[in-house]
Amino acid sequence: MDDVVEFVRVSKTFAAYRAVDNISFEVRRGEFFSILGPSGCGKTTTLRLLAGFEQPDADGGEVRLLGERVNERRPYERQIAMVFQSYALFPHLSVERNVAFGLEMRAVSASDVPKRVAAALELVRLDPGVFGRRMPAQLSGGQRQRVALARALVLEPALLLLDEPLGAIDLKLRKEMQFELKQLNRQLGTTFVYVTHDQEEALTMSDRIAVMSNSRIAQLGSPAEIYENPRTPFVARFIGESNFLEGTAVEPDGEGWLVVDDGGHRWHLPAGPGVAGGRRVSVAVRPEWLDLFRPGETPAGENVLPGIVRDVVYLGETLHVVVRVAPERDLTVALRNEGQLARPLPWARGDAVHLGWLPGDSQVLEAD
């Protein structure tokens, strides 16, 4: 069977609050699957339903693991292990005893425990001879995170659940651990389900992402699908940065549509679902898909929108040029930094510019 996890119209209610509302998705064997969303969207409750710490409503659908309904099964009756945001290490036990704890609870042969503990610590790049006898208080945040990971992996679970495990470590180490987690996923073939509010983490590590909003799944797809083809304004805002344009599709134009916005500017969209004559359309355009030109120099085939440069923001690898295109309406253009000391950007505040973008880079949005 290719699906390790299946949620079938699952709901969870606390008093009068619907924390998870009729969600369905599947997680494939060996996949790195992320559940992404802001605080309060339902992502942690979804993970707890999967772990067995919460049960769906009586009429709230089914949670299936390895093809079997597990709604009423307790956590230890599921083939899972979990890494918590707080690590949840036992402060009075050494590193090796922390890692061994789950094996001892499962009555693994005493002769096998030291070998499996040592292998698990080596897997997360902690030398058993150096770290095995240390106490959690003697470890850095990154080392404690690795111990928590080793404690989960030593159980050889069919499914590893990770609840924002990198949130408490610094940025440089977090980026290193993102790479290592993905490498472990590939090396072991273990299915990972990862909960995070950090879009970069999800985009970096995931095979697929479920973006949650208001207790539901707003969109599910690969990182490229989520980023390059957001379905709703919420997804376009939450994943990366986006510029938003609105107008009315007035007439077919070749293989697409001519759109007129409220300022009378005319631009083009490719044909697609949700675009029809007389219908209002909302589109998102990523800042890096826009470019700046001198008035009258925009290449043929690109949409053109006139504006005035309001600000230039230096971000290191990129420069963001903020352009006022209408009263109280700004669009942002992301340009590659080619070296401001040697080749400074030719745009300054107050410059008249034309924004240009390809019609195919306009992503038509559904309502949230």
C-alpha positions as CSV (number, residue, x, y, z in Angstrom):
1,M,0.0,0.0,0.0
2,D,1.4,3.4,-1.0
3,D,-0.6,5.6,1.5
4,V,0.7,5.4,5.1
5,V,-1.8,8.0,6.3
6,E,-5.4,8.8,5.2
7,F,-7.7,11.5,6.7
8,V,-11.2,11.0,5.4
9,R,-13.5,13.9,6.2
10,V,-12.1,14.3,9.7
11,S,-13.4,16.9,12.1
12,K,-12.6,17.8,15.7
13,T,-14.6,20.1,17.9
14,F,-13.7,21.6,21.3
15,A,-16.8,22.9,23.0
16,A,-18.3,25.2,20.4
17,Y,-15.0,25.6,18.5
18,R,-14.3,23.6,15.3
19,A,-10.5,23.1,15.4
20,V,-10.4,20.8,12.4
21,D,-13.2,21.0,9.8
22,N,-13.9,18.1,7.5
23,I,-10.4,17.7,6.1
24,S,-9.2,14.9,3.8
25,F,-5.7,14.1,2.6
26,E,-3.3,11.2,2.3
27,V,0.4,10.8,3.0
28,R,2.5,8.5,0.8
29,R,5.0,6.0,2.0
30,G,8.5,7.6,2.4
31,E,7.2,11.1,1.8
32,F,8.2,14.2,3.6
33,F,4.8,15.8,4.1
34,S,4.4,19.2,5.8
35,I,1.3,20.8,7.4
36,L,1.8,24.5,7.2
37,G,-0.2,27.4,8.5
38,P,-0.5,30.3,11.0
39,S,-1.2,29.9,14.7
40,G,-4.7,28.6,15.4
41,C,-5.3,27.2,11.9
42,G,-5.7,23.6,13.1
43,K,-2.3,22.1,12.1
44,T,-1.3,20.9,15.6
45,T,-4.7,19.5,16.3
46,T,-4.4,17.6,13.0
47,L,-1.1,16.2,14.1
48,R,-2.5,15.2,17.5
49,L,-5.4,13.4,15.8
50,L,-2.8,11.5,13.8
51,A,-0.7,10.7,16.9
52,G,-3.8,9.5,18.9
53,F,-3.6,12.3,21.5
54,E,-7.0,13.5,20.3
55,Q,-9.9,11.5,18.7
56,P,-12.1,12.8,15.9
57,D,-15.7,13.8,16.7
58,A,-18.2,10.9,16.9
59,D,-19.4,11.7,13.4
60,G,-16.0,13.3,12.4
61,G,-14.7,10.9,9.8
62,E,-11.8,8.4,9.9
63,V,-8.1,8.5,10.6
64,R,-6.3,5.6,8.9
65,L,-2.8,4.3,9.3
66,L,-1.4,1.7,7.0
67,G,-4.9,1.1,5.7
68,E,-6.5,0.5,9.1
69,R,-8.9,2.8,11.0
70,V,-7.2,4.0,14.2
71,N,-9.8,6.5,15.6
72,E,-9.9,4.8,19.0
73,R,-6.4,3.5,19.2
74,R,-4.1,5.0,21.8
75,P,-0.7,6.5,20.8
76,Y,1.3,3.4,21.8
77,E,-0.9,1.3,19.7
78,R,0.1,3.1,16.5
79,Q,3.4,2.6,14.7
80,I,4.5,6.2,15.2
81,A,7.1,8.2,17.0
82,M,7.0,11.9,17.7
83,V,9.4,14.8,18.2
84,F,7.9,17.7,20.2
85,Q,8.8,21.4,19.9
86,S,9.9,21.4,23.5
87,Y,12.0,18.2,23.0
88,A,10.3,16.7,26.2
89,L,13.6,15.1,27.3
90,F,13.7,13.6,30.8
91,P,16.0,16.0,32.7
92,H,17.0,13.3,35.3
93,L,18.1,10.8,32.6
94,S,21.3,10.8,30.6
95,V,21.3,11.1,26.8
96,E,21.6,7.3,26.4
97,R,18.9,6.6,28.9
98,N,16.6,9.1,27.2
99,V,17.1,7.4,23.9
100,A,16.7,4.0,25.4
101,F,13.5,4.8,27.2
102,G,11.1,3.9,24.4
103,L,12.9,0.6,23.8
104,E,12.7,-0.3,27.4
105,M,8.9,0.5,27.5
106,R,8.5,-1.9,24.5
107,A,10.5,-4.6,26.3
108,V,13.3,-4.8,23.7
109,S,16.0,-7.3,24.7
110,A,18.4,-5.7,27.1
111,S,21.3,-6.9,25.0
112,D,20.0,-5.1,21.9
113,V,19.3,-1.7,23.6
114,P,22.9,-0.3,23.7
115,K,23.5,-1.2,20.1
116,R,20.3,0.5,18.9
117,V,20.9,3.6,21.1
118,A,24.4,4.0,19.8
119,A,23.2,3.6,16.2
120,A,20.5,6.2,16.7
121,L,22.9,8.7,18.2
122,E,25.3,8.2,15.3
123,L,22.5,8.7,12.9
124,V,21.9,12.2,14.2
125,R,25.7,12.9,14.4
126,L,26.1,12.6,18.1
127,D,29.1,10.5,19.2
128,P,27.8,8.0,21.8
129,G,31.1,8.0,23.6
130,V,31.1,11.8,24.0
131,F,27.4,12.5,24.5
132,G,25.9,9.2,25.8
133,R,26.5,9.9,29.6
134,R,25.7,13.7,29.5
135,M,22.6,15.1,31.0
136,P,20.2,17.2,29.0
137,A,21.2,20.4,30.9
138,Q,24.8,19.9,29.6
139,L,23.6,20.1,26.0
140,S,23.1,23.0,23.6
141,G,19.6,23.5,22.1
142,G,20.7,21.9,18.9
143,Q,22.1,18.9,20.7
144,R,18.9,18.4,22.7
145,Q,17.0,18.6,19.4
146,R,19.2,15.8,18.0
147,V,18.7,13.6,21.1
148,A,14.9,14.0,20.8
149,L,15.2,13.0,17.2
150,A,17.3,10.0,18.1
151,R,14.8,8.9,20.7
152,A,12.1,8.9,18.1
153,L,14.2,7.2,15.3
154,V,15.5,4.4,17.6
155,L,11.9,3.0,17.7
156,E,12.1,2.4,13.9
157,P,8.6,3.8,13.4
158,A,6.6,3.6,10.2
159,L,5.6,7.2,10.7
160,L,7.6,10.0,12.3
161,L,5.6,13.1,13.5
162,L,7.5,16.4,14.1
163,D,5.8,19.3,15.8
164,E,7.8,22.5,15.0
165,P,11.0,20.8,16.3
166,L,13.3,23.5,15.0
167,G,11.6,26.5,16.5
168,A,13.8,26.9,19.5
169,I,17.2,26.9,17.8
170,D,19.1,29.6,16.0
171,L,18.8,30.4,12.3
172,K,22.1,29.0,11.1
173,L,21.6,25.7,13.0
174,R,18.0,25.6,11.9
175,K,19.0,25.7,8.2
176,E,21.5,22.9,8.8
177,M,18.9,20.7,10.5
178,Q,16.4,21.3,7.7
179,F,19.0,19.7,5.3
180,E,19.7,16.9,7.7
181,L,16.1,16.0,8.3
182,K,15.5,15.8,4.6
183,Q,18.6,13.6,4.2
184,L,17.4,11.3,7.1
185,N,14.0,11.0,5.4
186,R,15.6,9.9,2.2
187,Q,18.2,7.6,3.9
188,L,15.7,5.8,6.1
189,G,12.7,5.8,3.9
190,T,10.6,6.7,6.9
191,T,7.5,8.7,6.3
192,F,7.8,12.2,7.9
193,V,4.8,14.4,8.8
194,Y,6.1,17.8,9.8
195,V,4.1,20.7,11.3
196,T,5.4,24.2,11.0
197,H,4.3,27.9,10.6
198,D,7.6,28.6,8.8
199,Q,7.0,28.7,5.0
200,E,10.8,28.5,4.2
201,E,11.1,25.3,6.2
202,A,8.1,23.8,4.4
203,L,9.4,24.8,0.9
204,T,12.9,23.6,1.7
205,M,12.2,20.1,3.0
206,S,8.8,18.9,1.8
207,D,7.7,16.6,-1.0
208,R,4.2,18.0,-0.6
209,I,2.6,20.7,1.6
210,A,-0.9,21.0,3.0
211,V,-1.5,24.7,3.7
212,M,-4.1,25.1,6.4
213,S,-6.4,28.1,7.1
214,N,-9.4,28.4,9.4
215,S,-9.4,24.7,10.3
216,R,-9.4,23.6,6.7
217,I,-6.9,22.7,4.0
218,A,-6.6,25.7,1.7
219,Q,-4.3,24.0,-0.8
220,L,-2.3,20.8,-1.1
221,G,0.5,20.3,-3.5
222,S,4.3,20.2,-4.2
223,P,6.3,23.3,-3.1
224,A,6.5,24.5,-6.7
225,E,2.7,24.1,-7.1
226,I,2.0,25.9,-3.9
227,Y,4.4,28.8,-4.6
228,E,4.0,29.2,-8.3
229,N,0.3,28.5,-8.6
230,P,-1.4,29.7,-5.3
231,R,-5.1,28.9,-5.4
232,T,-6.4,31.7,-3.1
233,P,-5.3,35.1,-1.8
234,F,-4.5,33.5,1.6
235,V,-2.1,31.0,0.1
236,A,-0.5,33.7,-2.1
237,R,0.1,35.9,1.0
238,F,1.2,33.2,3.4
239,I,3.7,31.5,1.0
240,G,6.2,34.1,0.0
241,E,5.3,37.6,-1.1
242,S,2.7,38.5,-3.8
243,N,1.4,41.5,-5.6
244,F,-2.4,41.6,-6.1
245,L,-4.2,43.0,-9.1
246,E,-7.9,43.2,-9.9
247,G,-9.9,44.0,-13.0
248,T,-12.7,43.0,-15.3
249,A,-12.2,40.5,-18.2
250,V,-13.7,42.4,-21.1
251,E,-13.0,40.4,-24.2
252,P,-11.1,37.4,-25.6
253,D,-7.7,38.4,-26.9
254,G,-5.9,35.7,-28.9
255,E,-5.4,32.8,-26.5
256,G,-6.4,34.8,-23.4
257,W,-8.4,37.8,-22.1
258,L,-8.0,41.5,-22.1
259,V,-8.5,42.9,-18.6
260,V,-9.2,46.5,-17.6
261,D,-8.6,47.5,-14.0
262,D,-10.3,50.3,-12.0
263,G,-7.7,52.8,-13.1
264,G,-8.4,52.1,-16.8
265,H,-5.1,50.2,-17.3
266,R,-5.3,47.3,-19.7
267,W,-3.4,44.0,-19.3
268,H,-3.7,40.4,-20.5
269,L,-4.4,37.1,-18.9
270,P,-4.1,33.6,-20.4
271,A,-7.3,31.7,-20.8
272,G,-8.2,29.5,-17.8
273,P,-10.9,28.5,-15.3
274,G,-12.5,31.4,-13.5
275,V,-12.0,33.9,-16.4
276,A,-15.0,34.9,-18.5
277,G,-16.4,38.0,-20.2
278,G,-17.6,40.6,-17.7
279,R,-16.3,38.7,-14.7
280,R,-14.1,40.4,-12.0
281,V,-10.8,38.6,-11.7
282,S,-8.2,38.7,-8.9
283,V,-4.6,37.7,-9.7
284,A,-1.3,37.4,-7.9
285,V,2.1,38.2,-9.4
286,R,5.3,37.3,-7.4
287,P,7.7,40.2,-7.0
288,E,10.5,38.3,-8.8
289,W,8.3,37.9,-11.9
290,L,8.0,41.6,-12.3
291,D,10.6,43.8,-13.9
292,L,11.2,47.5,-14.3
293,F,11.7,49.5,-17.5
294,R,12.1,53.0,-18.6
295,P,8.7,54.3,-20.0
296,G,8.3,53.1,-23.6
297,E,11.0,50.4,-23.3
298,T,8.9,47.4,-22.0
299,P,9.4,44.4,-24.4
300,A,6.6,43.4,-26.7
301,G,4.3,40.7,-25.3
302,E,4.6,41.9,-21.7
303,N,1.9,43.6,-19.6
304,V,2.7,47.2,-18.8
305,L,1.7,49.2,-15.7
306,P,3.0,52.8,-15.2
307,G,4.1,54.0,-11.8
308,I,6.5,56.0,-9.6
309,V,9.3,54.6,-7.5
310,R,8.5,55.1,-3.8
311,D,11.3,53.3,-2.2
312,V,14.3,50.9,-2.7
313,V,14.9,48.3,0.0
314,Y,18.3,46.6,0.3
315,L,18.0,43.0,1.3
316,G,21.4,41.6,0.5
317,E,20.8,39.0,-2.2
318,T,17.9,41.0,-3.6
319,L,16.6,44.6,-3.8
320,H,12.9,45.4,-3.5
321,V,11.7,48.4,-5.5
322,V,8.4,49.7,-4.2
323,V,6.3,51.3,-7.0
324,R,3.2,53.4,-6.5
325,V,0.8,52.4,-9.4
326,A,-2.4,54.1,-8.0
327,P,-3.4,56.2,-5.1
328,E,-2.7,54.2,-1.9
329,R,-1.6,51.1,-4.0
330,D,2.0,49.9,-4.2
331,L,3.5,46.9,-6.0
332,T,6.9,45.4,-5.2
333,V,9.5,44.3,-7.7
334,A,12.3,42.0,-6.5
335,L,15.6,42.5,-8.5
336,R,18.8,40.5,-8.2
337,N,21.6,42.4,-6.4
338,E,24.5,42.5,-8.9
339,G,26.6,44.6,-6.5
340,Q,25.5,48.0,-5.4
341,L,29.0,49.3,-4.9
342,A,30.2,48.3,-8.5
343,R,26.9,48.3,-10.4
344,P,24.3,50.3,-8.5
345,L,20.6,50.0,-9.2
346,P,19.5,52.5,-11.9
347,W,16.3,53.4,-10.0
348,A,15.7,56.0,-7.3
349,R,12.8,57.5,-5.5
350,G,10.6,59.6,-7.7
351,D,11.6,57.9,-11.0
352,A,8.8,57.3,-13.5
353,V,8.9,53.6,-14.5
354,H,6.9,50.9,-16.3
355,L,6.3,47.6,-14.5
356,G,6.4,44.7,-17.0
357,W,5.4,41.0,-16.6
358,L,4.4,38.1,-18.8
359,P,0.7,37.4,-19.0
360,G,1.4,33.8,-18.0
361,D,2.9,34.9,-14.7
362,S,-0.5,36.2,-13.5
363,Q,-2.0,33.6,-11.2
364,V,-5.8,33.8,-11.2
365,L,-7.1,33.3,-7.6
366,E,-10.3,31.8,-6.2
367,A,-12.0,33.4,-3.3
368,D,-10.7,32.4,0.2
